[in-house]
């Protein structure tokens, strides 16, 4: 189950349920790959990106950084390219994942509630657990 407070989005890709997440570090990698495009330009031009760029975005979104090895974990980028994927659907999933990341995990429903005059609930504040000896 995706953690929406971390900006995660889940969709089926390559025959498996995958979790998409665009962290700030991933966005920096994306900026390196796509050049100096703004995030708004990336979202607006998802259907105009090349196949290599789409493959990179999918790979980047579904990979997590392993803090122990300091490497990206998950399938290699070339494996993502072997999956049978509908390009239009991929664009929709990437757009949803990017939007989730930039809303800080909040969904459109949360924003709709704010517009109706009822504030949406804030994400829970993490608390430190007390460790007993």
MIKE-186169 format. One line per field, with one value per residue: residue number from 1; residue in one letter; x, y, z of N, C-alpha, C, CB in turn. Coordinates in steps of 0.2 Angstrom, whole numbers, m for minus. Each point is the difference from the previous one (the first is absolute). Last residue first. Glycine has a CB too. Layout:
BEGIN
n	(NUM/...)
res	(a/...)
nu	(X/...)
nv	(Y/...)
nw	(Z/...)
cau	(X/...)
cav	(Y/...)
caw	(Z/...)
cu	(X/...)
cv	(Y/...)
cw	(Z/...)
cbu	(X/...)
cbv	(Y/...)
cbw	(Z/...)
END
This chain:
BEGIN
n	(133/132/131/130/129/128/127/126/125/124/123/122/121/120/119/118/117/116/115/114/113/112/111/110/109/108/107/106/105/104/103/102/101/100/99/98/97/96/95/94/93/92/91/90/89/88/87/86/85/84/83/82/81/80/79/78/77/76/75/74/73/72/71/70/69/68/67/66/65/64/63/62/61/60/59/58/57/56/55/54/53/52/51/50/49/48/47/46/45/44/43/42/41/40/39/38/37/36/35/34/33/32/31/30/29/28/27/26/25/24/23/22/21/20/19/18/17/16/15/14/13/12/11/10/9/8/7/6/5/4/3/2/1)
res	(x/x/x/x/x/x/x/x/x/x/x/x/x/x/x/x/x/x/x/x/x/x/x/x/x/x/x/x/x/x/x/x/x/x/x/x/x/x/x/x/x/x/x/x/x/x/x/x/x/x/x/x/x/x/x/x/x/x/x/x/x/x/x/x/x/x/x/x/x/x/x/x/x/x/x/x/x/x/x/x/x/x/x/x/x/x/x/x/x/x/x/x/x/x/x/x/x/x/x/x/x/x/x/x/x/x/x/x/x/x/x/x/x/x/x/x/x/x/x/x/x/x/x/x/x/x/x/x/x/x/x/x/x)
nu	(76/m22/3/m23/m2/m2/m24/m2/m26/m18/m7/m24/m26/m10/m19/m25/1/8/23/8/m15/9/23/m7/m11/20/18/24/22/6/m5/22/m3/m24/6/19/m15/m18/17/11/m23/m7/22/m2/m23/10/19/m8/25/6/27/21/2/m2/17/12/m4/m3/m21/12/20/18/20/3/m9/m10/m13/m6/m17/m20/m7/m23/8/22/m10/m19/16/16/m19/m9/24/3/m23/m2/m25/m21/m12/15/3/m15/13/21/m9/m8/22/15/22/24/0/m5/21/5/m24/m2/20/m10/m22/12/10/m23/m15/m21/m7/m15/0/m10/m16/12/m7/5/m20/m22/7/3/12/11/1/m5/m24/m6/16/m15/m2)
nv	(3/7/18/16/4/28/2/10/12/m12/21/15/m6/24/19/3/19/m12/7/m14/m18/5/0/m21/m7/7/m8/10/m10/21/0/m5/m24/0/14/m16/m19/10/7/m22/m10/16/m3/m24/2/12/m16/m24/m17/m23/6/1/24/m8/m16/20/11/m24/0/8/9/19/m2/8/m21/12/18/m7/20/m17/2/7/24/m6/m19/15/19/m15/m10/23/7/m20/4/30/14/8/m12/11/24/3/m15/8/22/m3/m10/14/m13/4/m30/m22/m9/19/4/m25/1/20/m12/m19/16/10/m25/m7/m25/m16/m26/m18/m21/m12/1/24/12/1/24/9/24/7/23/m9/5/m16/m21/m19/m27)
nw	(141/m18/m20/m3/m28/m7/m17/m26/0/m20/m20/7/m12/m15/13/m13/m16/m19/m5/19/m9/m22/10/10/m21/m12/24/12/m3/m12/m24/m10/6/m6/m20/m3/5/m14/m17/3/1/m19/m11/5/m8/m20/0/13/3/m3/12/m12/7/22/m6/m9/22/19/22/27/11/m9/22/22/10/20/m10/m26/m11/m14/m27/m6/m5/m9/m13/m5/m3/m12/m12/m3/m5/m13/m9/4/10/m11/17/17/m6/20/16/m10/m2/24/5/m22/m15/0/m5/11/11/15/3/3/14/10/m1/9/16/2/m10/m16/6/m15/10/m20/2/m26/m23/m4/12/13/17/25/3/23/8/22/4/m17/2/m18/12)
cau	(6/2/3/5/m1/5/2/4/7/3/3/7/4/2/8/2/0/m6/m4/2/m3/m7/m1/2/m5/m4/m4/m7/m4/2/m5/0/6/0/m5/3/5/m3/m3/6/3/m5/0/6/m2/m5/4/m4/m4/m5/m7/m3/m1/m6/m5/m1/m4/5/2/m6/m2/m7/m1/1/5/6/4/2/7/1/6/m1/m6/2/5/m3/m4/4/2/m5/m2/5/m1/3/7/5/m2/1/3/m4/m7/0/1/m7/m4/m3/m7/m2/2/m4/m1/6/2/m5/2/6/m1/m2/6/4/3/5/2/4/m1/6/m2/0/m3/4/4/2/m3/1/m6/1/m1/7/3/m2/0/4/m4)
cav	(m5/m2/m6/0/m5/m4/1/m6/2/m1/m6/1/m2/m7/m1/m4/3/0/5/7/1/1/7/4/0/5/m1/2/m6/m2/2/7/2/m2/4/7/m1/0/6/5/m2/1/7/2/m2/5/6/4/6/2/m1/m7/1/4/m4/m4/5/4/m2/m2/m7/0/m1/6/m1/m4/4/m5/0/4/m2/m6/0/4/m4/m6/3/2/m6/m3/4/m1/m7/m6/m3/2/m4/m7/m3/2/m2/m8/m1/2/m6/0/1/5/7/4/m4/m1/6/1/m5/3/6/m3/m3/5/4/5/5/6/7/4/6/0/m6/m6/1/m7/m2/m7/m2/m6/1/0/5/6/5/6/6)
caw	(1/7/0/6/4/2/7/3/2/7/1/m1/6/m1/m1/5/6/2/m4/2/7/m1/m2/6/5/m2/m7/0/2/6/5/1/3/7/3/0/5/7/2/1/6/5/1/4/7/2/1/m4/3/m4/2/m3/m7/0/2/m6/m5/m4/m7/m5/0/m1/m7/m3/m5/2/4/6/2/7/4/4/5/5/4/3/5/6/3/4/5/4/4/m3/2/m5/m6/1/m6/m6/0/m1/m7/m4/2/6/0/5/m1/m5/m6/m4/m3/m6/m5/m3/m4/m6/m4/m2/5/m3/5/m3/4/1/3/8/3/m1/m6/m2/m6/m2/m4/m3/m7/m3/3/m4/5/0/0)
cu	(m2/6/2/2/5/m2/6/2/4/7/2/3/8/5/1/7/1/m1/m7/m4/2/m4/m7/m1/1/m7/m4/m3/m8/m4/2/m5/0/6/0/m4/4/5/m3/m3/6/3/m5/0/7/m2/m5/3/m3/m4/m5/m7/m3/m2/m7/m6/m1/m5/5/3/m6/m2/m8/m2/1/5/6/5/2/8/0/6/0/m6/2/5/m4/m4/4/2/m6/m1/6/m1/2/7/5/m2/1/3/m4/m7/1/1/m7/m5/m3/m8/m3/3/m4/m1/7/2/m4/3/6/m2/m2/7/4/2/5/1/4/m2/7/m2/0/m3/4/5/3/m4/1/m7/0/0/8/3/m1/m1/4)
cv	(m6/m5/m2/m8/0/m6/m5/1/m6/2/m1/m7/0/m1/m8/m2/m4/3/1/5/7/2/2/7/4/1/5/m2/1/m6/m2/3/7/2/m2/5/7/m1/0/6/5/m2/2/8/2/m1/5/7/4/5/2/m1/m7/1/3/m5/m4/4/5/m2/0/m8/0/m1/7/0/m4/4/m4/0/4/m3/m6/1/5/m3/m6/3/3/m6/m3/4/m1/m7/m6/m3/2/m4/m8/m3/1/m3/m8/m2/1/m6/0/1/5/7/4/m3/m1/7/1/m5/3/6/m3/m2/6/4/5/5/5/6/4/7/0/m6/m6/2/m7/m1/m7/m1/m6/2/1/6/7/4/6)
cw	(3/0/8/0/6/5/1/7/3/1/7/1/m2/6/m1/m1/6/7/3/m3/2/6/m1/m2/6/5/m2/m6/0/3/7/4/1/4/8/4/1/5/7/3/2/7/6/1/4/8/3/1/m5/3/m6/2/m3/m7/m1/1/m6/m6/m3/m6/m5/0/m1/m8/m4/m6/2/4/6/1/6/4/4/6/7/5/4/6/6/4/4/7/5/4/m5/1/m6/m6/1/m6/m6/0/m1/m7/m4/1/7/0/5/m2/m6/m6/m4/m4/m6/m5/m3/m5/m6/m4/m3/6/m3/6/m3/4/3/2/7/4/m1/m6/m2/m7/m3/m4/m4/m7/m2/4/m3/6/0)
cbu	(7/m13/5/m6/m6/8/m12/4/m4/m8/4/0/m9/m1/3/m12/m8/m2/7/11/1/0/11/8/m3/4/0/2/10/4/m9/5/6/m7/m6/6/1/m9/m3/7/m3/m9/3/6/m8/m5/8/m11/9/m1/4/11/9/3/8/12/5/10/m11/m7/4/0/11/8/m4/m8/m10/m3/0/m11/6/m8/m6/7/4/m8/m2/9/1/m8/4/8/m6/8/m1/m7/m12/m3/6/m2/1/11/6/m3/6/1/0/11/2/m10/0/6/m6/m9/4/2/m10/m4/5/m5/1/m5/m3/m5/m2/6/m12/9/3/10/1/m10/m3/1/m1/8/5/4/m8/m10/8/0/m9)
cbv	(10/2/1/10/m7/10/4/m2/12/m9/0/12/m8/0/11/m5/7/m10/m3/m4/m12/m8/m1/m8/m11/m2/m12/9/m4/11/m1/1/m9/m10/2/m2/m12/m6/2/m6/m12/m2/1/m10/m10/1/m2/m7/0/m11/2/m5/8/6/m7/1/10/m8/m6/8/m2/11/m7/5/m12/m7/6/m11/12/m4/m4/m3/7/7/m6/m2/10/3/m7/4/10/m2/m4/8/5/10/0/1/11/11/2/1/11/9/m2/13/m6/6/m3/m6/m10/m1/7/m6/m8/5/2/m10/m2/7/m10/0/m8/m2/m6/m5/m5/m8/m6/8/12/m7/12/m3/12/m5/11/m8/m2/m5/m7/0/m6)
cbw	(1/3/m12/6/m9/m2/4/m12/2/1/m12/4/4/m12/6/1/m5/m6/m10/2/3/m10/m5/4/m4/m12/3/8/6/2/m9/m11/m6/m3/m11/m10/m3/m5/m12/m9/m2/m8/m12/m5/m3/m12/m9/0/8/m6/12/1/0/10/7/m3/4/2/m1/6/12/m7/m1/9/m1/8/4/m7/m5/4/m11/m9/m8/m8/m11/m10/m7/m8/m11/m9/m6/m10/m10/m7/12/m2/4/12/m3/5/12/6/m2/8/11/0/m10/m2/m12/5/7/11/10/6/9/11/7/6/11/10/8/m11/10/m11/10/m10/4/0/m10/m2/2/4/m4/13/m3/8/2/8/10/m4/8/m13/6)
END
